[in-house]
């Protein structure tokens, strides 16, 4: 490994020397690399030959593996996908500062990627010349159980699996603790938390951002700011408004939450022939209103049973308590579910984290599996989202089931709100959807490469989205920022930037969009931190002459 590193750095040094000696005749990309490398070296104090594993031009052997490692949607991992001119694999906070300053000085677009789970690739794709700042090495997690019930500083490049593992490791002798965030362990903490963040404890504890007490961010001037120095407006904005519009998130300080020694999970599946329609209809009246200790996710998927097409409805649940209490609760509230004792498994909270990550043998495997980042693994996918505020009738559900079967592969995921969510003001954070009954994720996955397959599956996804319209919020039709969807609007950052942004901004943020724009205008008036769906600055008024 050491020999490889030395050889790699030697190649990097040769490349740097070659570029320097032929700068007058160098192709544009080499000139850009040389200019950035010199600027980066000046700001960090590191000689260029020591930066060969940090500043990666397209000619570097590390460029493609580093770029591909955290591309989580195969639609953006093709030979025709736009590639950054440089990938900066930051190893330290000063690397992030230098990246911001040098990208700005060269007038390029900067995309910041933590875990790469942005559904539409916004953190690593652009149609304009751009650089990618990869945060995956900034993954340090420091847990302090002596701090008022437990807290942790979490690097933006850490994964949720690493967060959960470190909390488990450090809280064993202090009672059991957890953190209310997503169920996918490879999601990057920086993007997840700054977009709001939620998981299967949402009804008990609310959003991930409700437990953020401090943050560190690099602003447009390359300064590292914490909550006190950035001020409450910017701190509010990065707690649900997405960090990428305002700067580069370095880390969040989070407050841990108590979880019981034993929790209960279950999965119950029914097809239409097994009265799934009655179960799904009743779920809408129970899941958002039952005990906050219970989270019941509902998944709908067209399947074939005995050569007949049908819809399978699966209820997947976490109960922060014992199996006996869960059984008595749902026997009374939700008999249509038909829950049996054999459906339920009691386990520790950290085991439930693994179970929700599709490890059915979670009670016997070791939590170290949560540290697996599964790099360079992706399927072709498209996601969309909706919010429901009034229960869908049985006729409406029947209509949707038929349309799902027509679409073929499309799945729906219903996530119930209520509990703690409905107790928090919609303006407390930029996330405005707290009072809804449930959120819907539209999920389409496919394995076939090529534009023909993509066009077909994308068209099916969009068609079903139109069929869903009568049953979800309207004017605007709300959607969730962390389920990025470029179909709802794109900002070209021209003279109509604000108007274009308002289209998607109201859907993501509702009335909170206005405050986000004011914060953006104050902290990044030149709109350096921008992407296809970033927060815009306020439009400048024409001067009266």
N, C-alpha and C positions, 0 to 999 in steps of 0.2 A: 504493500500500500504506500509506504514511504517513497519507494522508488518511483511509483506511478505519479505521486504528487510532485516529486522533483522534476520528473520528465515533463509533466504537464506545465509546470511553472517555467521550465526551460523553453518549451514551445511557445508559451505566452510571451516570454521575454524576446525570443526571436521575432515573433509576430509584431511586437511593439517596436522593435528596432527597425524592421523592414518598413513598417508604416511610416516611422519617423523619417527614414532616409529617402523615402519616395513620396513625401507628402504633396509635392507639386503636381505629381501625375497620378496620385492615388484616386481610386474610385470613391464616390460619395460616401458609401457605407464605411469604408476604412477611415476616411477623414472624420466621420462622426464618431467612430469608435476611439480614434486617437484623441480627439478633442475632449470627449467625455472622460476618457481614462486620465488625461492630464489634469482636468478639473477635479476629478474624484480624488486623485493623488494629492493635489494641493489642499483639498478640504480635510482629508483624513490624516495627512502626514505619512501615508504609506507609499513607498516607491511603487511604480507601476508593475514591476516584476513580482511584487507580493500580492497583487490583486487579480491574478489569473483565474482564481476560483471564485471570484466575486463579480467582476465585470466580464460578462460573457458575450462576445460578438457571435454572429451566425457561423463564423468559421471555427469557433471553438468546439472541441470534441464534447465539451460538457453542455453546450447550448441546447441541443435537442433533448437529451435525457432530463435536464433541469426543467425545460419548458413542459415536456410531456408528463412529468411526474404528477402534477396536480391539475391536469385537464380532466375534468370529471364528466364531460359530455363529448362522446365520440363525434358528434356533428362538427366539432371545432378542432378535430385532431386529424385532419385530412391534408393531402399534399397541397390543396388549393386554399386552405385556411390561412388568413392573414397572419404573418409572423412578426414578432417585434424585431427591431433592429438590434436591440440589446436586451439581455436578461441580467438584472442585478440581483444576485443571490446574497442578500445582506446578512452579515454575521454579527453586526453590532448596531447600536443605535446611531453611532456616528456615520455608519454606512447609509442609513436611511436619510439622515440629514444631508449628506453629500449628494445622494441620488436626487432629492428634491431640488436642491440648488443648481446642480449641473444640468438636470433635465430642463429646468426653467430657463437657464442661460442659453441653452441650445434651441429653445422654443419647440420642444417635442411634447407629445402627449404622454402622460405617465399612467399606467395601469398598475394597481396594487393588488396582489393576490395573497390571501392567507392560506385557505385550504382548497380553493378552486371549485367549490360547489355552486358558484353562481350558475343558475340553470341555463342562462343564455350567454354564458361565456364573457360577460362584460368585464370581468377582472383580468382577462388575458387576451382579448380580441379587440381589434379596431380596424376601421377602414381608412384610418389616417396613419401616417408614420408614427410609431410609438415605441416606448420602452416598457418592459414589465419589471416591477419591483417584487421579487419573490420573498415573502416573509417567513417561509417555512423553517428557517433556522432559528428564528427568534421565538423559541417555544418554551422558554423558562417558566416554571411554575413554582411559586414559593407559598406554602401553606403555613399560616400562623394560627394555631388553635388557642392561643392565649388572648387573642384579640376579640373580645365581646362575642363569644359564641362561635368564633372561627371565621377566618377570612383568607383570601388568597390573591396574590398578584399573578395574573395569567398573561403570558406573552401572546401577541396577536397570531403568531404562527403555530401555537399549540392546538392540538385537536381536542374535541370534546372528550374523546376516549382517554386522552392523557390527563385532562382535567379531572375526570371522575376517578381515574386510577390514583392520582396523587392525593385527592381528598380522602379516598378510602385508606391509603397507606398511612396518612398522617392523623386521622381522626379515630383510629381504633380504640385508643385508651381514653377518649373524651366523649364517649357516646357515639352514636352513628350519625354521620352528617352526609349531606349531598348538595346538589346544586340544580336548580330548575332550568335545564337547557335541553337541547335536541337529543333524539334517540339514535341518530347516526353518528357513530364514534369517530369517523374520519373528517367530519366537518370542522373547518377552521374557526377558532374562537373569535378572532378579530371581526370577521364578516358577520358571523352568527349573532354575536351580542350587539354589535352596532346597528344591525337591522331590526332589533327587537328581541329575537330569540325566544323560543318556547319549547316545551317538551311535555312529558306525560305527568308532570306535577303542576301544570298550568292552572288547574282549578283549585289546587291547594295554596299555591304560592304566587301565581301570576307569571309575568314574563321574566326572562333572564335579566333584562335591563333594570327591573325593579330592585335588583340586588347589587347593582354597580354603585360603589361609593367613591371611586376615584378613577382616574384614567391618565395615561400619558400619550401625547400626540405630537407629531412633528407638523408644524404649521407651514404656510407657504413661504415664510422667511427662513425656514430651516431651524427654528427654535423648538426646543422640547418644552412642552407645557404640561402642567398637571392641572387638576381641577381648580386649584386656587388661582394659578396664573392665567388659565384660559378663560375663567369666568363662568358663571352659571348658565348663560345663554348657549355658549358653545358646548358645555358639558351636557346640557339638555339635548342639543341637536344630535350629538353622536350616540345618544342612548336610544336609538330607534329610527333616526333619520338617515342612517348609513354613514359610515365614516369617510368614504372615498370622495364625498363632495366638499369636505372641509379640511382634510389633511391626511396624514398617515397614522393610523392607530398603532401605537407601540405595545400597549398593554392596558388591561383593565384590572382594577381591584374589585373583587367580588366578595359579598357576604355569604357565608355558607348557611344552609338551612338544616334543621334537625329532621331525621327520618327514623321511623321505628325500627327496632331490631329485626323484625320479620315483616315482610310485605307479601302480597298475594297477586299472582298473575293468572290470567286465563285467556283462552281463545275458544270461541264458539262459532261454528260455520253452519249456514243453512242456504239451500238453494230455493228458487222460486217454488219448486215442487214440495218443499218442506216449510212452507209458510214464511219465507223470507220477507215477503211484502209486509205482513203484519208486524214482524219483528223490527224492520227498518222504520216503519211508520211510528211505532211506539218509542223507538230509540230517541226520536226527536223530542219527545215529551219528558224523557227520563234523564238522558245523559247530561244535558246542560243544567239540570235542577237537582240532581241527587246529591249525596254527601260530597263535599269538596275533596274528601280522601279518595274518591273513585274517579278515574279517568277511563272512559270507554271509547276507544277509537273504532270507527265503523269503516270497513273497506268493502267496496263493491267492484266485482270483476266479472266480465262475461266468460263463461267456461262451457265446455261440451261434456255432457253426461249421457252415456249410452247413445251416442250419435245425435243427441238432441241438444241444441243450444239453450243455455239458461244463464241466470245471473247468480253468482255466489256472494252472499253477504257474510262478512266475518267481523265479529266483535272481538277486539284485542284490548285487554284491560290491565291497568295497574291499580291496586287497592293498597293504600298505606295503612294496613292493618291485617288482622288474622282472617283465615279462610272462613271460620265459623261466623264471624260478624258479616263478612261479605255475602255469604249464602243467605242469611236471614234478611239482609237488606234487599237483595235482588229477587228473592222469592216473593217478597211483598210488593216491590215497586215494578218489577219487570218480568212477570211470569212468561211473557212471550219469548223471552230469551231461552228459557228451558235450561238454565245453568245447573249442572250437576257437580257433585264434589270431585269426581274424577277429571273434570275440566280444569280444576284449580291446582296450583302449586304454590306452596309457601316457600319463601327463600329470603336471603338477605337482600338489601337494596342494591349492592354492587352486582349481585347475581342477576337481579332484575334488569340492570343496565345491559348485561350481556344477552339476556333472553330477548329483550326488545331489539337487539342488534342481530336477531335471527340465529342465535345460538341456542338451539333447543336443549342442549345438554349443559345449560348454564350452571347447574348445581354441582357439576363435577370438574369443569374446566377452570383454569386459573385466570384471574383478572388481568394477567399480563397480555392476554389477547387484545385488550383494549389499546395497547400501545402499537399495534400493527396499523400502519398508515395505508397499506394497499396502494402503493404508487402506480401510476400508469395503468389504471384499470378504469374503464369507462364503457358504457353502452350508449347507443343512440337514444336520445330522449327529448321530449318536450313537456313542459309543465305550465299549467295555468291555475288561477285560483279565484275563488268567489267567497262571498259571505252571505249567510242566510239569517234573516231576522224574524221570519214567520214560518211555522212548520209547513212542509210540503204535503199536500193531500195524497191519499192513496192513488187517485187517478193521475196526479202529477208524477208520482214515483213510478207508476206503471208505464207512463209515457217515456220517462227517462231510461227505464230498464230496456225498453224496446230499442231506443236509439243507441244505447250502449252495445247491444247485441249487433246492431247494424255496423257500428264502428269497428267491432271485432276485438282489438287489443286494449282499448281504453279502460283505465281504472279510475275510480273515484275514492278519495279518502275524506271522511267527515271527522273533524276534530271539534269536540264540544267545548264551549266556553262556560260561563256561569261561575259560581263559587267566587274565589278571590278576584277573578278578572272583572266581574261586574261591580266590584266595590271601589275600583280605582278610577279616578277621573280620566276622561278621554284626552285631556290636554296635559296630563302629568308627564307623559313622554310623547314623542312624535307619533307613536303607534296609536291610531284612532279607533280601532275596531273592537274595543273591549266589551261593548254592550251587546254584541251579536250573539245569536244562539249557537252557531257553529260555523267553522270555516270549511270550505271544500277545496281539495286539491285535485285538479285534473291531471292524470298521469298517463303518458303514452311512451312506451319503450319499444324499440325494435333492434334487430341484429343485422339487417341487410344494409351493406354500405351502398353509397351511390346516391345521386340526386333524384333518381326516379322514385326510389323507396322513400326518401325523405319528403319529397313533395306529396306523395300519397298519404303518409302518416300525419304530416303537418296539416293537410287539408281536412282529414278526419277529425283531428283534435279541434281545429277551429270551427268545424261544422257543429260538433257536439257543444262547444262553448256557446254557440248561438242558440241551440235548443235549451240550454240551461237558463237563458236570460229571464224568462218570466218568473223564476223561482228565487232570484237572488236580489241583492240591493241594487237600486237604480239611482241615476242622477246624483252622484256618479255610481258606476258599478265598481264597488271597492275590490281591491286586491292587496296581497301581502308582499311587501318589499322583498323579503328573503325568498319568495318564489318568483324571481325575476321573470318578466314577460315583456319582451320588446314589441309584441303585437299591439300593446295598448298605447304606444306612442314613442317616438324617438326625437331627440333634440339634435338639430344640425348645428347649433351654436352660431347661428347667423343673426340677422336683425330681428327675427321673430322668436328668439330663444325663450323668452319668458312665456310667450303664448303657447309654444310647443310643450314646454315643461309643465304648464298648468294642466294639460290634458292628462298626462300620467301622474303628475304630482297630486292632484285631487283624489285620484283613485287609490294611491298608496297612503296618503297622509290626511285626507279630508281637510278640515279647517286648520290643521297644524302646518299645512304647506306654507301659509303666509309667514308664520314665525320663522320657519326654516329658511325662507328666502331672505329675510332680514338678517339672520345670522350669517348666511353665506355672503351677503353683500358686505357685511362688516369685516369678516375674517379673510375673505379671498375675493376682493373686488375685481381683480383682473381675470377671474374664472380660470385659474391654472388647473385646479382639480376638477376635471370635467370628464364625463363619459356620456354614453347614449341616453342615460336617464338620470343625470345628476341634477341636483338642486341648482337653479339659475340665480344669477344676481338680478336685482331690481332693474327694470329697463331704465335707461338714462333718458331724462326729459330733454327734448330738443331745446337748445339755447335760443332765447328770444333776441333777435337782432334788429 
